[in-house]
Amino acid sequence: MGANQQIDRSKLMSVLWKIQAKKSCIEHDDITKIANEFGLSRMEVEGVATFYHFYHRTHAGKYTIYLNDSIISRHAGYESVKKAFEKEIGVTMGNVSKDNMFGLFQTACIGLSDFEPACLINFKPFINLTPKKVKKIISDIKNGKKPKEICDYPLSKIQYTPEKEKTVFLKPYDTFSSLKYIEDHSPEELIELVKKSNLAGRGGAFFPTGLKWQFCRQNKSDIKYIVCNADEGEPGTFKDRALLQEHPETLIEGMILAAYAVGASIGAIYLRAEYRYLVSDLKKVLQTYRDNNSLGKDINGIMGFDFDIYIHLGAGAYVCGEETALLHSMEGKRGEPGTKEFFPVEKGFNNRPTIVNNVETLCAVPRILEMGVDSWLSLGTEKSPGTKLLSVSGDCGKEGVYEIEWGMNFREFLELIEAKDPYMIQFSGPSGDCLSEADFDRNICKEDLSCGGSVMVFNKSRDLLYILKNFSDFFVEESCGICVPCRTGNFLLNKKIEKLILGHADKKDAEDIKSWSQIIKTTSRCGLGQMSSNSLNDAMVKFPEVFEKSLLENTDFNASFNLEDAVKEYDQIINEISSDYE
Amino acid sequence: MNKLVNIKIDGKSVQAEEGKNLVDVAKENGVYIPTLCYFREINPTLGTCRICTVKLNGKHTTSCTAKVSEGMDIEVNTPELLDNRKAIIEMLYAEGNHFCPSCEKSGNCDMQNLGYDMGLTVTRYPHVFTDKMVDFTPKRMIMESNRCILCKRCVEEVKTKDGKDVFSFVKRGVNTRVQIDYAEEEKLSESEALRAMTLCPVGAILVKGMIHEQPFGDRKYDLLGNDILPIEKDKKVLKGEQEKFIVATTSLAGCFGCHMSLLDIDTDLLDILDIVEFNKSPLTDIKKFSKRCHVGLIEGGCANAENVHVLREFRKKCDILIGFGECAIMGGIPAMRNFVPLKECLEESYLNGITSEVGADIIPGHEDIPKLLNNVYPCNEIVKIDYYIPGCPPNAQHIWKVVKNILLDEEFSIAHNEFKYD
């Protein structure tokens, strides 16, 4: 950079957010201005602005409505709610009313699967929507009420925790208590303890946390970062929301402990934009820590331990849950995953050693200190000690957040959530496993059925192909576009599912799905592509009857080509012309 | 020099400098790993095209992003990995619009060359026929996004003197494309602009007025691969004296060039007639099938309802269908109308075109005129096609060789330089 110091690029997204919030759109001139301020070319800023779907280049309405179109919402009455919105504001989905008052858009899962159908209006949550409720909301807004005055405050439905001494996460917490540990223990001792606890990445990757911290500590740098991945984007997941709402103090303390362990001075919570309504509360909690001298300079009287946390707001991109994409996003770039040439603990945020941990992982650390590592290890299974938070939604009696001990029998779990007649369970979200009755006797743990947190239950009345199409639509929408197998591969698989639904697919198409998925899986650049075809392929193995029913015998003629449809446009043109003559 | 480490490439133990790029190490040791986005000068490497995917210690990874270290076990040429590479090239062909015969970069195109290398005759995926922007606005360049494979070379490598990007990715997912920043582009010197064009592995970045017409044979990849000889296979001899093979041919939405090429076999045609009898074909002027055929040769894609009827008829009457020429394989030149609304096409050809008479005001519509389809379709999207012969047109000897191979049940033994897409 040299003498001509530019504005720190990592502020780019928050600048874009400010403009989007103020003007409901980021205009040409705004981009030019930002580009000059940041010393970037116009198009580079344009590239960032068009990557995230909550930034709009055209007016998105003074009141921007994002209706969740996840499968859970679809099953809970999305269609009628969508129609109600369209009727009340007079525009169709994806459009903005003429007076620029309302914009209606659909978006991927907003982390409110236990309250579907749900939407965000100017990022304030509205839950359990019905056509009647929609009518009321819109008329209230038209009468001058602000979304923040009339929105809901969805508190997490905590449905189950194990008996008292076995509960880890969802129980009262004595604020600041874990920080006493660092006053009389060295960072090395803390890392040893985390290693001993066998704590592993709760986002689903299960990378040993202690090892990650150790690597980061070993890398020398002027500055190190702790990043909390609160981008909970996997459809059907909302357990991190519960932690952020119920026990944000454990997260903050987890980050402080991590900072102490690796010697970091700056922390960031990468919060998905869908959770923007949590920001003000989080900021308040952060302030209490600053007031208590537990954030800031010489934390808790430990000379030289300086650490503070800020919140980085995402802007709508599922792929940013991937850690390298997340770091790019924090740097103010397009959220494209990196090449994994370096781990974040070597070269992460701004090329400095960085820890990226999931909310639940960080929250676990103060809890382990609280209960003692031995009682923690006595819970769960050998490879996955402790408990696990699961977000349950779909066709069951009790949707909500469950804290279960790792190792629980799956059938037992289904009884717990009151799933009557479960047919298909999507475990760990669309990129996870598709489970059928054959799996019900398995156990929920790393050794057997491992899980990131999303559990979606579907009963026999649901159309499996429709569900799979919804998942596939999601991946097509959320692929970052940097590598062809994911970008186009998922698009082509989506077309195949469409063909299946229309009854045009034959056995050859089923083989194509399998072999194409394998190509996408083995050649994609990041987890999104590698996992995107999991559910479809699982379903083909576990529910062969559904596919057999929809597959035609192989023929030499492509059933999906319909000559009448193909000449329709021509007929129309010719008809128009001949009617002109008459 | 870094210390030497021991690694294994396809079972062969070799020594290499620690930390060196795997693509380069493999090359030095006689193992070729195809690449497309990889460009030595760009560091860190891009890892966008995924073609160099290998198995490293049992795990799939791109070799351009891998650095060698002690004990690495690398698999490069397993059937699975070879097919993956071919699949990715096919996917790139299917997602973009790669009409080689009309592309300025044909013959100098890295992707086209990889296609030849891999013996690609058709893609296994349906063509997407995208309609992205072709940007003529920049002062010096043209950006043809429909040819762009998003390798990111230009984004990372072309900068102005003050370090700003000239090319940027915009949008995301299937809509991702490279956009030129007009203001920054103006700052590039002539040679920097030309470098951008050369850097582009396909024909997406063009510099106005600088597209040299190079004769066939002089282009970068024209002579490459001539030394690759077909693998000799044991030839099966036909048992006893059989009846002649029956062959039918047709030209759908094509230019008849492939049929012309067919006639270029010259005197060999006499040999062919010894074993082959032509049925329905423009060559014999037999209009209707009079018997079942062994092979049907299809030129051209489907642009109208009559094409579809004929193609379906061929499928019913022929045991084996061979698509020959680009139009039959992927729609070819006629498919370029897929990006123009049908009405505009009709108006252009009957009313506004430079060859229409002054005052022409009729778009003919009559039941005897075959109805146009909304798009031009590759043949394999209507019926199953068994074999493909690429080229525009395919070389005469090549067509005959393929047909003979199929009829005599021989394995393909086509030399690298015998087939061309343009």
Boltz contact constraints between the chains, C-beta under 6 A:
constraints:
  - contact:
      token1: [A, 41]
      token2: [B, 164]
      max_distance: 6.0
  - contact:
      token1: [A, 41]
      token2: [B, 165]
      max_distance: 6.0
  - contact:
      token1: [A, 41]
      token2: [B, 181]
      max_distance: 6.0
  - contact:
      token1: [A, 41]
      token2: [B, 184]
      max_distance: 6.0
  - contact:
      token1: [A, 42]
      token2: [B, 181]
      max_distance: 6.0
  - contact:
      token1: [A, 43]
      token2: [B, 168]
      max_distance: 6.0
  - contact:
      token1: [A, 43]
      token2: [B, 179]
      max_distance: 6.0
  - contact:
      token1: [A, 43]
      token2: [B, 181]
      max_distance: 6.0
  - contact:
      token1: [A, 44]
      token2: [B, 165]
      max_distance: 6.0
  - contact:
      token1: [A, 44]
      token2: [B, 168]
      max_distance: 6.0
  - contact:
      token1: [A, 46]
      token2: [B, 170]
      max_distance: 6.0
  - contact:
      token1: [A, 47]
      token2: [B, 168]
      max_distance: 6.0
  - contact:
      token1: [A, 47]
      token2: [B, 169]
      max_distance: 6.0
  - contact:
      token1: [A, 47]
      token2: [B, 170]
      max_distance: 6.0
  - contact:
      token1: [A, 50]
      token2: [B, 170]
      max_distance: 6.0
  - contact:
      token1: [A, 50]
      token2: [B, 171]
      max_distance: 6.0
  - contact:
      token1: [A, 51]
      token2: [B, 172]
      max_distance: 6.0
  - contact:
      token1: [A, 339]
      token2: [B, 47]
      max_distance: 6.0
  - contact:
      token1: [A, 339]
      token2: [B, 65]
      max_distance: 6.0
  - contact:
      token1: [A, 341]
      token2: [B, 44]
      max_distance: 6.0
  - contact:
      token1: [A, 341]
      token2: [B, 65]
      max_distance: 6.0
  - contact:
      token1: [A, 479]
      token2: [B, 173]
      max_distance: 6.0
  - contact:
      token1: [A, 480]
      token2: [B, 172]
      max_distance: 6.0
  - contact:
      token1: [A, 481]
      token2: [B, 172]
      max_distance: 6.0
  - contact:
      token1: [A, 481]
      token2: [B, 173]
      max_distance: 6.0
  - contact:
      token1: [A, 481]
      token2: [B, 176]
      max_distance: 6.0
  - contact:
      token1: [A, 482]
      token2: [B, 48]
      max_distance: 6.0
  - contact:
      token1: [A, 483]
      token2: [B, 48]
      max_distance: 6.0
  - contact:
      token1: [A, 483]
      token2: [B, 50]
      max_distance: 6.0
  - contact:
      token1: [A, 484]
      token2: [B, 91]
      max_distance: 6.0
  - contact:
      token1: [A, 484]
      token2: [B, 92]
      max_distance: 6.0
  - contact:
      token1: [A, 487]
      token2: [B, 174]
      max_distance: 6.0
  - contact:
      token1: [A, 488]
      token2: [B, 91]
      max_distance: 6.0
  - contact:
      token1: [A, 488]
      token2: [B, 95]
      max_distance: 6.0
  - contact:
      token1: [A, 491]
      token2: [B, 174]
      max_distance: 6.0
  - contact:
      token1: [A, 492]
      token2: [B, 125]
      max_distance: 6.0
  - contact:
      token1: [A, 519]
      token2: [B, 84]
      max_distance: 6.0
  - contact:
      token1: [A, 519]
      token2: [B, 87]
      max_distance: 6.0
  - contact:
      token1: [A, 522]
      token2: [B, 60]
      max_distance: 6.0
  - contact:
      token1: [A, 523]
      token2: [B, 50]
      max_distance: 6.0
  - contact:
      token1: [A, 523]
      token2: [B, 53]
      max_distance: 6.0
  - contact:
      token1: [A, 523]
      token2: [B, 84]
      max_distance: 6.0
  - contact:
      token1: [A, 556]
      token2: [B, 315]
      max_distance: 6.0
  - contact:
      token1: [A, 556]
      token2: [B, 383]
      max_distance: 6.0
  - contact:
      token1: [A, 556]
      token2: [B, 384]
      max_distance: 6.0
  - contact:
      token1: [A, 557]
      token2: [B, 383]
      max_distance: 6.0
  - contact:
      token1: [A, 558]
      token2: [B, 382]
      max_distance: 6.0
  - contact:
      token1: [A, 561]
      token2: [B, 381]
      max_distance: 6.0
  - contact:
      token1: [A, 561]
      token2: [B, 382]
      max_distance: 6.0
  - contact:
      token1: [A, 563]
      token2: [B, 308]
      max_distance: 6.0
  - contact:
      token1: [A, 566]
      token2: [B, 373]
      max_distance: 6.0
  - contact:
      token1: [A, 566]
      token2: [B, 374]
      max_distance: 6.0
  - contact:
      token1: [A, 567]
      token2: [B, 305]
      max_distance: 6.0
  - contact:
      token1: [A, 567]
      token2: [B, 371]
      max_distance: 6.0
  - contact:
      token1: [A, 569]
      token2: [B, 342]
      max_distance: 6.0
  - contact:
      token1: [A, 569]
      token2: [B, 374]
      max_distance: 6.0
  - contact:
      token1: [A, 570]
      token2: [B, 371]
      max_distance: 6.0
  - contact:
      token1: [A, 570]
      token2: [B, 372]
      max_distance: 6.0
  - contact:
      token1: [A, 573]
      token2: [B, 343]
      max_distance: 6.0
  - contact:
      token1: [A, 574]
      token2: [B, 365]
      max_distance: 6.0
  - contact:
      token1: [A, 577]
      token2: [B, 363]
      max_distance: 6.0
